[in-house]
Amino acid sequence: MDASRALAAAQASGVPEGLRTLHATTVLQCGEMKALARMPEECLGLRSGRISRWSVGQHLEHLAHSAEAMDRSIEEALAEPPKDARRRPKLLG
C-alpha cells in the first residue's frame, strides 16, 4: 500500500491523526529504502571501518527490516487503536 492510500484509509476509519501520519511515513520510508537497494553494487558494498564492519547494503537491509516490523505494529494499532491513552512509547529507554 502506498503512503497516500494508507493515510486515506486511516482517515476514513477515525484513527488518530498522529498514528495515521506515523503509518504513512513508515510506508513512504520503506518505499524509499527499496529504491535505494537498487543502487549499483559498488555503492552498496562500501564499508567504513570507523563506524562498523557492515556494508552500506547491510545497513540498508537492517533498516528496511526494522521499518517493516514497525509498520506491522502500526497496522495492528490501526486495526484496533489502543484504548489506554496512558501507554506512551518510551523513545529513550
Rosetta silent file (secondary structure, phi, psi, omega in degrees, C-alpha in Angstrom):
SEQUENCE: MDASRALAAAQASGVPEGLRTLHATTVLQCGEMKALARMPEECLGLRSGRISRWSVGQHLEHLAHSAEAMDRSIEEALAEPPKDARRRPKLLG
SCORE:     score description
SCORE:     0.000 S_00000001
   1 L     0.000  135.442  178.624    0.000    0.000    0.000 S_00000001
   2 L   -83.475  167.658 -172.984    1.384    3.410   -0.840 S_00000001
   3 H   -61.570  -41.584 -177.271    1.530    6.247    1.683 S_00000001
   4 H   -68.434  -37.476  177.143   -1.412    8.259    0.289 S_00000001
   5 H   -68.926  -38.981  178.292   -3.721    5.211    0.231 S_00000001
   6 H   -62.871  -43.057 -179.786   -2.650    4.246    3.761 S_00000001
   7 H   -65.672  -43.058  179.873   -3.342    7.775    5.002 S_00000001
   8 H   -64.020  -41.641  179.537   -6.746    7.933    3.276 S_00000001
   9 H   -64.202  -41.481  179.880   -7.793    4.557    4.691 S_00000001
  10 H   -67.859  -38.262  178.551   -6.765    5.574    8.198 S_00000001
  11 H   -62.352  -41.646 -178.674   -8.597    8.914    7.931 S_00000001
  12 H   -67.200  -25.657 -176.459  -11.792    7.129    6.912 S_00000001
  13 H   -89.158   -4.183  179.172  -11.555    4.770    9.900 S_00000001
  14 L    81.343   18.188  178.764  -11.331    7.515   12.547 S_00000001
  15 L   -72.370  141.998  179.489   -7.778    6.653   13.631 S_00000001
  16 L   -54.170  144.728 -175.417   -5.956    9.497   15.468 S_00000001
  17 H   -57.132  -41.175 -179.163   -4.002   11.806   13.167 S_00000001
  18 H   -60.393  -41.366  179.318   -0.623   11.087   14.791 S_00000001
  19 H   -69.564  -37.999  177.021   -0.968    7.352   14.180 S_00000001
  20 H   -62.273  -45.106 -178.946   -2.118    7.992   10.601 S_00000001
  21 H   -64.587  -42.838  178.609    0.902   10.222    9.973 S_00000001
  22 H   -60.042  -44.884 -179.625    3.299    7.702   11.513 S_00000001
  23 H   -64.147  -46.486  179.761    1.920    4.912    9.323 S_00000001
  24 H   -61.251  -38.039 -179.826    2.075    6.970    6.136 S_00000001
  25 H   -66.060  -44.203 -179.232    5.655    7.979    6.972 S_00000001
  26 H   -67.826  -36.362  176.768    6.841    4.404    7.529 S_00000001
  27 H   -61.841  -44.129  179.282    5.176    3.248    4.289 S_00000001
  28 H   -63.624  -43.395 -179.822    6.972    6.046    2.441 S_00000001
  29 H   -63.688  -39.241  178.145   10.314    5.220    4.098 S_00000001
  30 H   -61.748  -41.347  177.502   10.011    1.535    3.159 S_00000001
  31 H   -63.607  -40.414  178.960    9.476    2.558   -0.458 S_00000001
  32 H   -66.131  -38.250  179.225   12.488    4.858   -0.378 S_00000001
  33 H   -67.638  -36.406  176.942   14.687    2.107    1.085 S_00000001
  34 H   -64.071  -38.003  177.174   13.585   -0.298   -1.667 S_00000001
  35 H   -65.821  -41.428  178.857   14.610    2.316   -4.234 S_00000001
  36 H   -64.194  -31.688 -179.234   17.993    2.762   -2.527 S_00000001
  37 L   -66.581  -13.190  177.471   18.522   -1.009   -2.624 S_00000001
  38 L   -89.063    7.507  177.241   18.640   -0.740   -6.433 S_00000001
  39 L   -64.200  158.018  177.563   21.879    1.282   -6.256 S_00000001
  40 L   -59.975  149.990 -178.178   24.884   -0.202   -8.044 S_00000001
  41 H   -57.844  -32.593  179.681   26.776   -2.888   -6.136 S_00000001
  42 H   -64.586  -23.321  175.053   29.869   -0.684   -5.923 S_00000001
  43 H   -84.365  -45.977 -177.174   27.818    1.683   -3.736 S_00000001
  44 H   -67.094  -24.607 -178.081   26.052   -0.968   -1.673 S_00000001
  45 L   -86.811   -5.864 -179.031   29.304   -2.782   -0.973 S_00000001
  46 L   -63.150  144.632  179.638   31.116    0.215    0.521 S_00000001
  47 E  -131.766  153.151  173.136   32.231   -0.119    4.136 S_00000001
  48 L  -126.073  112.074 -179.250   33.503    2.243    6.787 S_00000001
  49 L   -65.954  -20.689 -179.826   35.728    0.603    9.373 S_00000001
  50 L   -74.664  -27.799 -175.668   35.264    3.557   11.723 S_00000001
  51 L   -96.001  -54.075  176.881   31.511    3.021   12.077 S_00000001
  52 L  -164.142 -179.200  177.766   31.045   -0.739   11.799 S_00000001
  53 L   -96.041    2.878  178.723   32.103   -3.589    9.639 S_00000001
  54 L   -77.095  149.789  173.670   28.751   -3.635    7.821 S_00000001
  55 E   -81.746  169.590  175.288   28.455   -2.516    4.220 S_00000001
  56 H   -57.534  -43.875  179.634   26.042    0.190    3.092 S_00000001
  57 H   -61.457  -39.846  178.735   23.797   -2.573    1.746 S_00000001
  58 H   -66.003  -41.130  176.200   23.808   -4.427    5.082 S_00000001
  59 H   -62.380  -44.008 -179.597   22.846   -1.244    6.939 S_00000001
  60 H   -62.214  -43.093  178.825   20.095   -0.582    4.417 S_00000001
  61 H   -63.027  -42.383  178.440   18.746   -4.132    4.758 S_00000001
  62 H   -60.802  -45.688  179.134   18.740   -3.825    8.569 S_00000001
  63 H   -63.257  -39.545  179.813   16.838   -0.520    8.392 S_00000001
  64 H   -64.762  -43.657  177.905   14.321   -1.992    5.929 S_00000001
  65 H   -63.145  -41.048  178.975   13.629   -4.996    8.195 S_00000001
  66 H   -64.275  -43.353 -179.951   13.229   -2.689   11.199 S_00000001
  67 H   -64.914  -39.751  178.755   10.857   -0.375    9.319 S_00000001
  68 H   -66.204  -39.706  177.570    8.738   -3.306    8.122 S_00000001
  69 H   -64.378  -42.147  178.506    8.489   -4.693   11.665 S_00000001
  70 H   -64.623  -40.231  179.994    7.483   -1.265   12.953 S_00000001
  71 H   -62.984  -38.757  176.994    4.929   -0.914   10.161 S_00000001
  72 H   -60.781  -42.229  178.726    3.322   -4.249   11.131 S_00000001
  73 H   -64.227  -40.350  178.775    2.925   -2.978   14.699 S_00000001
  74 H   -65.665  -41.479  179.428    1.407    0.274   13.470 S_00000001
  75 H   -62.745  -35.933  175.380   -1.006   -1.621   11.215 S_00000001
  76 H   -63.628  -41.839  178.605   -2.123   -3.675   14.228 S_00000001
  77 H   -67.442  -33.463  177.069   -2.771   -0.458   16.140 S_00000001
  78 H   -66.734  -37.511 -179.909   -4.667    0.938   13.148 S_00000001
  79 H   -69.235  -36.008  179.208   -6.885   -2.153   13.099 S_00000001
  80 L  -142.146   86.966 -177.651   -7.556   -1.856   16.824 S_00000001
  81 L   -56.854  142.388  179.922   -6.438    1.514   18.227 S_00000001
  82 L   -60.554  138.026 -179.187   -5.149    1.366   21.826 S_00000001
  83 L   -91.069  -19.370 -177.093   -7.831    2.244   24.370 S_00000001
  84 L   -98.882   99.966 -177.306   -5.410    3.172   27.152 S_00000001
  85 L   -67.124  -15.810 -179.823   -4.006    6.630   26.371 S_00000001
  86 L   -73.870  -18.624  179.576   -1.570    6.332   29.314 S_00000001
  87 L   -78.090  100.741 -177.234    0.502    3.765   27.426 S_00000001
  88 L  -107.709  147.081  175.984    3.102    6.001   25.813 S_00000001
  89 L   -67.068  147.766  176.659    6.092    4.899   23.777 S_00000001
  90 L  -103.659  103.523 -174.695    9.457    5.100   25.506 S_00000001
  91 L   -82.068  -19.493 -177.628   11.736    6.728   22.987 S_00000001
  92 L  -128.348   54.272  175.082   14.829    6.808   25.184 S_00000001
  93 L    96.321    0.000    0.000   14.903    3.512   27.021 S_00000001
